[in-house]
Amino acid sequence: MRRLRATACILWTLAAAGPPALAQPTAPPADKPEMRMNCPGLVAARLGPMPVAFDGAKLAPDQVRLTYVGHATFLIESPQLVRIATDYNDYVRPRVVPDIVTMNHAHITHYTDHPDPAIKYVLRGWGEAGKPARIDLTYGDVRVRNVATNIRTFDGGTERYGNSIFIFEIAGLCIAHLGHLHHTLTQSQLDEVGRVDVVMVPVDGSYTLDLDGMVDVLHALKAPLMIPMHFFSAYTLDRFLNRVRQEWDVERAEEPSVVVSKTSLPSRPTVLVLPGR
């Protein structure tokens, strides 16, 4: 009985004292110069991305707001409130008219032939006559560029340059949207993409690249923050999360929006799930 009382006393004392202070993460080694050719490198400190409800609130000069609209569509907002919608289509659209939209040619849930006429720039990620799309647009405080990739056709063939990885350079961040990626990336394509801070990745494992291949792409890109998309169901999403949980941290946000800056990027590679429809 005395032993139980002594144990209870110790536990009460520990609880009253509060949790022990956590050691601060050490800074990772500096990136090699060639890893910074196109985009900024990683940061050391982890403050954590900040989930917020979409309300159009003003951003600080070093912040970007990402809102998962659904399927492969995100609304990206810059400090100057330049708005971009990825894989813009007729089925899943943000509530506001974006300034810029990007599209991919895999099928009609990734593009539209009838964009809102109020959109200033419609960027199609596929070229004509077997040539790749070449996009490099600067508008306000946003730069948008692309890296062309191939897609499978419904008859089992290949459409060369039917997809684009779009890269958004905003507020010192490099954000990549993989679109409807169907294959792993060559070294030349990785060099074109450059260092990325945030990547939006399709994780269905069938209509796009299989899970092992997509994980290989994520390893090659080395982005500290990875946001799943194109998962159709909780089962498909959980299959991806279970596949990567032993390699990377996995977090779930309660809101579909997150504000990201260089100082809020995780020090350990993290998969952040945003709720969407």
C-alpha angles and dihedrals in degrees: 000000000000089000092054091048091050091050092049090050091052092048092049091050092050092048092050091050091056129225119321117262113265119236113251114249114254119239115262117239116276116270119256111259093246090059090064099053096112109009140026120275131239127291128228108222124072116213095152129240114279116236112215136170114252106262105139091247116170116269128220116249091260097047136094125190119216119192121186106221095176145275102020097332122112129170109224118195127192129207088262087051095249102163125212128185117200123216089002113199144156096268109046117035136157119252092245128059107252125222092223132026129189125202141188130207103225093105142322097285087069102047144018135208089210109058119172106275090226091069109106099206127026109190115194113199097211130071134218129257093013094304123128122249112253112206128171111151130168117194123165108318094339132093118193123191135160144218114207122228134175129255134204118250124225091253093056097262131115130258106205114226094359093139135045133204102220119211121200118198108199134153093349091309129115112212122186127198111196095201114195096340114187104176143031117268128259120230088253091056092046089052090051092050093047126184113342130194100195128025128190106209133191108230105179091111096212117048088043126025119326116259097256091051093047091050088052089054091051091050090051094049094048094202113171092216123046122183118194122224138161095048103131096200144024089252093057093045093048090050089058094044092050089050094054103030093094091053104039140021115264123208133175123212123212093214128054092232131072131181113219133188135166090261094050097053113116118255089218120052106266135190109214117195115207117194114242141153 
